[in-house]
Amino acid sequence: MLVTHLRALTQGHSVDRPVYDFVTHRRQAETIRVTPEAFVIVDGLLTFHWAETQELCHQRIFLDAPSALRLSRRVARDTVARDHHKVSVREQWAGTAQPMSTRYVKPTRGFADATIATRPPVAHIVASVTERFGW
């Protein structure tokens, strides 16, 4: 679906992006309308994993955050937005998320046009991307 949607957007067509419910682990009935713009930002851990998505992204930026920062963000998000307990979030991180990130996500860094180290505040990331690509 990601490839289909990216192709449609690059051809000037709008798409209806599904909304995922992290509590039920399913797509919701609602969708969000995405219209083609000068810049379409695709955010996803495995966006560069597939050749098709690599080709459809004209500027590929890998945001590289230290493991401790990713864990702290995950704990903050999952305890508030997903009503998980800190202990279960940390167990899931150590048992699944971190090893899979090392195995599958980190290698996709090599497909990026630029790698930007993320650190608070977010304005730093925006400034780095803007400077790197001359926007």
C-alpha contacts under 8 A as a table, 3 or more apart, distances in Angstrom:
res1	aa1	res2	aa2	distance
1	M	4	T	5.01
1	M	5	H	6.01
2	L	5	H	5.12
2	L	6	L	6.04
2	L	53	T	7.74
3	V	6	L	5.12
3	V	7	R	6.07
3	V	52	E	6.62
3	V	53	T	6.04
3	V	56	L	7.85
4	T	7	R	5.23
4	T	8	A	6.22
5	H	8	A	5.06
5	H	9	L	6.14
5	H	15	V	6.12
6	L	9	L	5.09
6	L	10	T	6.14
6	L	53	T	7.78
6	L	56	L	6.62
7	R	10	T	5.19
7	R	11	Q	6.25
7	R	56	L	7.03
8	A	11	Q	5.09
8	A	12	G	6.39
8	A	13	H	5.04
8	A	14	S	6.83
8	A	15	V	7.09
9	L	12	G	5.07
9	L	13	H	5.04
9	L	14	S	6.00
9	L	15	V	7.13
9	L	35	T	7.07
9	L	36	P	5.04
10	T	13	H	7.39
10	T	36	P	7.06
10	T	56	L	7.83
12	G	35	T	7.95
12	G	36	P	5.55
13	H	35	T	6.90
13	H	36	P	6.34
14	S	33	R	6.92
14	S	34	V	5.58
14	S	35	T	4.39
14	S	36	P	5.95
15	V	33	R	5.83
15	V	34	V	5.32
15	V	35	T	6.63
16	D	31	T	5.60
16	D	32	I	5.40
16	D	33	R	4.52
16	D	34	V	6.11
17	R	31	T	5.29
17	R	32	I	5.05
17	R	33	R	6.18
17	R	34	V	6.72
18	P	27	R	6.40
18	P	28	Q	7.06
18	P	29	A	7.82
18	P	30	E	6.79
18	P	31	T	4.55
18	P	32	I	6.45
19	V	27	R	5.64
19	V	28	Q	5.53
19	V	29	A	7.66
19	V	30	E	6.35
19	V	31	T	5.50
19	V	32	I	6.98
20	Y	25	H	7.08
20	Y	26	R	5.82
20	Y	27	R	4.29
20	Y	28	Q	5.84
21	D	24	T	5.65
21	D	25	H	5.49
21	D	26	R	5.43
21	D	27	R	5.78
21	D	28	Q	6.17
22	F	25	H	4.78
22	F	26	R	7.07
22	F	82	R	6.69
23	V	82	R	6.11
28	Q	31	T	7.54
36	P	39	F	7.84
36	P	40	V	6.96
37	E	40	V	6.13
42	V	47	T	7.52
43	D	47	T	7.17
44	G	47	T	5.22
45	L	105	V	6.11
46	L	49	H	5.04
46	L	50	W	7.73
46	L	104	Y	7.58
46	L	105	V	6.01
46	L	108	T	7.46
47	T	50	W	6.95
47	T	53	T	6.32
47	T	54	Q	7.31
48	F	51	A	7.11
48	F	53	T	6.18
48	F	54	Q	5.22
48	F	60	R	7.97
48	F	108	T	5.64
48	F	109	R	7.88
48	F	111	F	6.40
48	F	112	A	7.55
49	H	53	T	7.68
49	H	54	Q	7.57
49	H	104	Y	7.85
49	H	105	V	7.64
49	H	108	T	5.81
50	W	53	T	5.56
50	W	54	Q	6.36
51	A	54	Q	4.99
51	A	55	E	6.19
52	E	55	E	5.33
52	E	56	L	6.45
53	T	56	L	5.07
53	T	57	C	6.30
54	Q	57	C	5.45
54	Q	60	R	7.52
54	Q	111	F	7.40
55	E	58	H	7.13
57	C	60	R	6.03
59	Q	112	A	7.80
59	Q	113	D	6.35
60	R	111	F	7.48
60	R	112	A	4.71
60	R	113	D	5.10
60	R	114	A	6.64
61	I	112	A	5.34
61	I	113	D	5.96
61	I	114	A	5.00
61	I	115	T	5.76
61	I	116	I	7.18
62	F	109	R	5.83
62	F	112	A	5.79
62	F	113	D	7.95
62	F	114	A	6.32
62	F	115	T	4.70
62	F	116	I	6.27
63	L	115	T	5.93
63	L	116	I	5.06
63	L	117	A	5.95
63	L	118	T	5.97
64	D	115	T	6.58
64	D	116	I	5.89
64	D	117	A	4.75
64	D	118	T	5.69
65	A	69	L	6.40
65	A	70	R	6.35
65	A	117	A	5.89
65	A	118	T	5.01
65	A	119	R	6.90
66	P	69	L	5.38
66	P	70	R	6.38
66	P	118	T	7.99
67	S	70	R	5.12
67	S	71	L	6.15
67	S	98	Q	7.92
68	A	71	L	5.13
68	A	72	S	6.19
69	L	72	S	5.14
69	L	73	R	6.15
70	R	73	R	5.16
70	R	74	R	6.08
71	L	74	R	5.00
71	L	75	V	6.11
71	L	90	R	7.69
71	L	93	W	7.25
72	S	75	V	5.15
72	S	76	A	6.16
73	R	76	A	5.12
73	R	77	R	6.07
74	R	77	R	5.10
74	R	78	D	5.83
74	R	89	V	7.59
75	V	78	D	5.30
75	V	79	T	5.88
75	V	86	K	6.15
75	V	89	V	6.11
75	V	90	R	7.29
76	A	79	T	5.64
76	A	80	V	6.32
77	R	80	V	5.46
77	R	81	A	5.55
77	R	82	R	7.12
78	D	81	A	5.48
78	D	82	R	4.74
78	D	83	D	6.22
78	D	84	H	5.58
78	D	85	H	7.84
78	D	89	V	7.01
79	T	82	R	5.87
79	T	83	D	4.84
79	T	84	H	4.66
79	T	85	H	5.76
79	T	86	K	6.38
79	T	89	V	7.86
80	V	83	D	5.48
80	V	84	H	7.48
84	H	88	S	6.83
84	H	89	V	6.67
85	H	88	S	5.43
85	H	89	V	6.29
86	K	89	V	5.09
86	K	90	R	6.16
87	V	90	R	5.22
87	V	91	E	6.16
88	S	91	E	5.00
88	S	92	Q	6.04
89	V	92	Q	5.19
89	V	93	W	6.07
90	R	93	W	4.93
90	R	94	A	6.15
91	E	94	A	5.24
91	E	95	G	5.91
92	Q	95	G	5.16
92	Q	96	T	5.55
92	Q	97	A	6.36
93	W	96	T	5.62
93	W	97	A	4.57
93	W	98	Q	5.44
94	A	97	A	6.52
94	A	98	Q	5.72
94	A	99	P	7.16
95	G	98	Q	7.14
95	G	99	P	6.97
96	T	99	P	5.62
96	T	100	M	5.96
97	A	100	M	5.29
97	A	101	S	5.96
98	Q	101	S	5.03
98	Q	102	T	6.27
99	P	102	T	5.17
99	P	103	R	6.17
100	M	103	R	4.93
100	M	104	Y	5.70
100	M	105	V	7.21
101	S	104	Y	5.40
101	S	105	V	4.72
101	S	106	K	6.09
102	T	105	V	6.12
102	T	106	K	5.31
102	T	107	P	7.55
103	R	106	K	6.69
103	R	107	P	7.11
104	Y	107	P	6.08
104	Y	108	T	7.19
105	V	108	T	5.54
105	V	109	R	7.41
106	K	109	R	5.63
107	P	110	G	6.14
108	T	111	F	5.48
108	T	112	A	7.29
109	R	112	A	5.50
109	R	115	T	7.15
112	A	115	T	6.63
114	A	132	R	7.85
116	I	125	I	7.16
116	I	128	S	6.99
116	I	129	V	7.51
117	A	125	I	7.70
118	T	122	V	7.83
118	T	124	H	7.64
118	T	125	I	6.11
119	R	122	V	7.17
119	R	124	H	7.21
119	R	125	I	7.48
120	P	123	A	7.71
120	P	124	H	6.94
121	P	124	H	5.76
121	P	125	I	7.63
122	V	125	I	5.30
122	V	126	V	6.54
123	A	126	V	5.05
123	A	127	A	6.03
124	H	127	A	5.14
124	H	128	S	6.08
125	I	128	S	5.07
125	I	129	V	6.17
126	V	129	V	5.26
126	V	130	T	6.01
127	A	130	T	5.08
127	A	131	E	5.97
128	S	131	E	5.21
128	S	132	R	5.97
129	V	132	R	5.08
129	V	133	F	6.21
130	T	133	F	5.55
130	T	134	G	5.61
130	T	135	W	4.95
131	E	134	G	5.13
131	E	135	W	6.80
